[in-house]
Amino acid sequence: SDLDTFASKTLDAGADLESDHPGFHDEVYRTRRANIVEGAKVYRYGNEIPRVEYSKDETRTWGTVYKKLKELYPKYACSQFNSILPLMEMNCGYSENNIPQLEDISRYLQSCTGFRLRPVCGLLSARDFLNALAFRTFFSTQYIRHHSKPLYTPEPDVCHELLGHVPMFADQDFADFSHEIGLASLGASDADIKRLASCYWFSVEFGLCKEGDEVKAYGAGLLSSFGELEYACAKHRPAGGTFERPEILPWIPSIAADTEYPITTFQPKYFCAESLKGATERMRHFCDTEIKRPFYVTYQPLTNSVLVDRNVKLSNEQTTH
């Protein structure tokens, strides 16, 4: 499967930690991560996703994050997320005392929107990650942050994936939005991949949407970060531990595509959509008009494959010799 090929090309090994990582000097933690990563390495498309027997410490870390974020979701998460999370608890085993399994979640998502999960060893390139979305597949880690700092992680972990990203894939508009970015990435130039990755950053990771006179979060980077969730959405100050206020811009993909962003601090700018359906329509228009390729692609849901065809246009200009 192409998805297995994507998954094998990680930029890091998952078990390799930077020196400033909270678990860098913890050999038990590093060994544990390596064991979890090994399951993702041997996984192949179509098989059941390996189940992880999480330890008490790991479950306690998850529970700390889960409880803290659940207190904030009613105030700052979008209505779709708040409607879906109870369904995840009912159907996928989400709870303060249990880390849900990717296989159970993947089956549920497929029944809702056709999206599925695939375990991954570590970080992927923007191209490979976005390409997978074209096949309605989201790559997810299974390891968890270090227990010494449960409210901080320098990288995506199972808390970020399952609390930030996954619930929104059960919403049809959000799933279609993510799928549009994925389809546009197939065969795109490196320059266009960079623009699509920026659109992804300002939407799927840090997107806001309007609900009445308030802004709510639908982006995973916000929904999995208690500090930045409050900072981005709250009207009061201080919020998220700061008196600063971000700039909130209307969701215009052509502008988001060329906007720079930091990766280690709160975002100074966010893009806010009128609705998720409207965000999808604008994204589709951007992909159709600004991502130039000599072909077009069509997704085949029954086979989870993509049909590539030529998009040939005859010129009206006469050529002289």
Secondary structure by P-SEA (a helix, b strand, c coil): caaaaaaaccccccccccccccccccaaaaaaaaaaaaaaaacccccccccccccaaaaaaaaaaaaaaaacccccccaaaaacaaaaaacccccccccccaaaaaaaaaaccccbbbbbcccccaaaaaaaaaacbbbbbccccccccccccccccaaaaaaccccccccaaaaaaaaaaaaaaccccaaaaaaaaaaaaacccbbbbbcccbbbbccccccccaaaaaaacccccccccccbbbbbbcccaaaaaabbbbccccccbbbbbccaaaaaaaaaaaaaccccccbbbbbbccccbbbbbbbbbbbcccccc
